[in-house]
Amino acid sequence: MAKVNPIRRAEIGREKRARTRAQLIAAANSLFARQAVESVTVDDVVKEAGVAKGTFYVHFDSLEAVTAAVAEELVHSFDELLQPGRVSLAEPALRIAFGCCSFIDKALNDPRWASVVARLAAVAPKGGEMARRRLFEDLQQFSKALPDDGVSAELKLEIVVGIMLQILRALGEGRLSSLDRDAAIGAMLRAIGLNAQEAKSVLVRLPAAPMLESSSRSSTK
């Protein structure tokens, strides 16, 4: 029997662990899409993934940990796609609006994604950490360009994220539509300090996210 190089053996082990971890995340994601997040158990996840319960705990300490991993993957994978468009915009307000617009367009194209992200946020607030960090950086730059309004960038972050999650939930449940898109973005811009005319100016200059050009877009009023 041929000997396996120790380095290659270690690589095979890492690859197998990564596949199993991804399998567990995919299983949890599938369950969260079909039922209430709070009703899912570790037993449900391992049954869906087709692995032993002990295998789950090799990769995750708890159900909360795999829930956070699902939330992180859903938000991070999409946020990464937006990066080229985001960094091409010099104006912080445009970057903020671009991100909000792109998440709303994604939700319009994929209500299931919107519903899962919104529900996971309630039980895994640390999910999407990189997206939150990028938004916070934009809000810091945005705030520096405005007169001091007494509202910190940290508070503005919570305001934008809170509004966005409510919008995603409503889109996922079919309570909002593409007709509400621009009004929702404008509301977030006004919530962080722009007046109505300034918010309208940002919306008029807002570029489309390349991967979402086919999505339904309402005309800017």
Secondary structure, DSSP 8 states (H G I E B T S, - for coil): -----HHHHHHHHHHHHHHHHHHHHHHHHHHHHHS-GGG--HHHHHHHHT--HHHHHHH-SSHHHHHHHHHHHHHHHHHHHHHHHHHT--SHHHHHHHHHHHHHHHHHH-HHHHHHHHHHHHH-TTTTHHHHHHHHHHHHHHHHTS---S--HHHHHHHHHHHHHHHHHHHHTTSS-GGGHHHHHHHHHHHTT--HHHHHHHHHT----GGGTTS------
